[in-house]
Amino acid sequence: FFKKKKFKLQDIISYLKSHNFKNFLFVKEEKKGSPFLWQIQLTLKISIMYKIVYFLPKKNILNKSSRSFHNPEIIFKNFKGNLGKSLSFLLKNLFSKRPNFKGRQVFSFFFYQNFIIFRFHRYIFSSSSKDVKLQEIGPRFTFLFYKIFKNIPKNFFGDF
């Protein structure tokens, strides 16, 4: 996470491309106060706009677990149809393709009527290894798929 400071979006993207970054995520607040999450896939030249409709920070989650530095498993549920398959492909590009199962961590994405629900859990095996429980790590958020663009919208740079 980095604060934008006084850099222009064009300069940030040029820097990221020159250092072989593949994705760029940022939050932008629109005029009406609605926060939007933007995902820019630099290699495919695709931008996706999601409206953040719910966010619960880690500090507000009861009985939370702590995160380890293992790469989590990624689970996508109900990403069907052309839109669902495209979104799951683009979201998968944000994460390591080699999960470390020792960490027992999982990112879950659930797609329902253009809403994407995100949760971050650790799974815990019982002493008999027959039962599994989930303990939330956090944060929780829900975002609404808003729009997909081929490249970055031209009028976007002035508003950032």
Protein Blocks (a to p, Z undefined) as FASTA:
>chain_A
ZZfkjacfklmmmmmmmnopabdcdddddfkopacdddddfklopacddddfbdcdfklp
ghiacddfbdcddddehiacjklmmmmmmmmmmpcfbdcfklopacddddeehiacdddd
dddddfkomaccdddebjadddddfbdcehjafklmmmZZ
